[in-house]
């Protein structure tokens, strides 16, 4: 018996392929290469300004979301997704800086460049790329199509994709905040200077984004395309590249380096990058492997 949750990824008896698939795949491959270069350059001694590397990182992720999203949800769908991310992300981040809710008390330094109110423009755009990739992994694992999804089944992907997104932040935040000082947590926190409230706020924040997009898909059935499961593979690779980049950070800092958070507590940089690497391998990696396994199983169903 076929599993309905997996079967909903694509029509098993008649998989639908969109036109111009090869050029799109080549473009996605080029974007993946650009993102991989950005992550390697981040840990390589170079004269390139840090803001330029951050921009390459953010814009390559954004380009991936736009190209892949237009393939999966048509241009209208990915524009709606991007609009939701920009609106919800910027509102929540500005609210967070101004009031401490929902993430905790913090402010952004100058690492990420110009700001819109309290929040760097690049950070607002960064929401789109990783939020989209996490969404696709959630779809691959849960196997949901939103054309006919209702009730708890409609909530499955938003709940799961939010976990996948928070896993990324769990690995990244101590490095970007405590080590690189891209943003500063005024009260510190147990996760290498990052408060637990940040991750609770992140989950709630991205869940709202995903729920809004799921409702949009449910009400706009013509937007969502039913494609071969192989379409999802590029997103899994992107998420894996991100996890690998986090592991590479271990090579950048000497074991003797220490950083101090605003509360005065000292943290060993090597411990921070090791924790980031472990989360990337065993949490982010677990999501990537599970998504890949589900796709392999679905591809077998399409060929039976």
HUQUIPE-V779543 format. One record per helix or strand of 3 or more residues. SS is the DSSP state (~ for helix, > for strand). FROM is the first residue (numbers start at 1). TO is the last residue. If there is no record, write none. Layout:
BEGIN
{{SS & FROM & TO} {SS & FROM & TO}}
END
This chain:
BEGIN
{{~ & 4 & 7} {~ & 21 & 42} {~ & 50 & 99} {> & 106 & 108} {~ & 121 & 142} {~ & 152 & 179} {> & 183 & 185} {~ & 196 & 219} {~ & 229 & 251} {> & 258 & 260} {> & 266 & 268} {~ & 269 & 303}}
END
